[in-house]
Amino acid sequence: MSKTIPDSSHSSHLSTMTQRTTALAALIQAVYLVDSIARKGIADPEDSRVLIESIFSQGTHDPAMLYGGLNKLQTGLRVSSQILGGNDFPQSKALMTYCAGLLSIEKRLSKHAEMRNHLADGITRIEKQKQYFGDAMHNNIIAAMADLYGETISTMNPRIIVRGKTEHLSQADNTRRVRSLLMAGLRAAHIWHAHGGGHLTLLLRRKAIQRELGKLLKTASE
């Protein structure tokens, strides 16, 4: 989503597996919140904030810098661990469908320079608004980010179809929050790919990722 490729040395102090797993946790945290809004009309504000803030950090591929610490991704780490561990998690199919969609779109986006530039210009414009309002979670910022999503990502295939209760998805504020979080999920998908993650990685490296999630969850809760 960035116009420039940052120097990867900024994140060299973390292993590739740690960086990749952190990005996965952020991606799953994003779609978990999307699903929560769609089904219940609610999403934890602090879990949402760290993801929305990450959209504006376009100059780094370092997940630790991007998300400001593992403690802010505890929800994503926990849900990821439950899903990959095969635990009974009712929404796992929906979440992984959203993840697959975002990963596919991000891959297409990497080959679409005009769309990337449109996104980058839009994010720069919204960041100026964020500086004015002083809060990434301000209603005007969420609305602007949702509009940008509608102008760009919504026009690409495969489209992300969010399923939930009509009473929640019919509310404009919820739709805007969903689109903004999907934009944040796209950012996490970009980081996942930047550190070598692919469609088969979850299948081929599942146990290694599970082990890493366990380590990161322990670190996040200390």
Salt bridges, closest charged atoms under 4 A:
ASP35 OD2 - ARG39 NE 2.67
GLU46 OE2 - ARG49 NE 3.77
GLU53 OE1 - LYS130 NZ 3.78
GLU106 OE2 - HIS190 ND1 2.82
GLU106 OE1 - HIS193 ND1 2.55
ASP121 OD1 - LYS3 NZ 2.91
ASP135 OD1 - ARG49 NH1 2.70
GLU151 OE1 - HIS118 NE2 3.50
ASP173 OD1 - ARG176 NH1 2.92
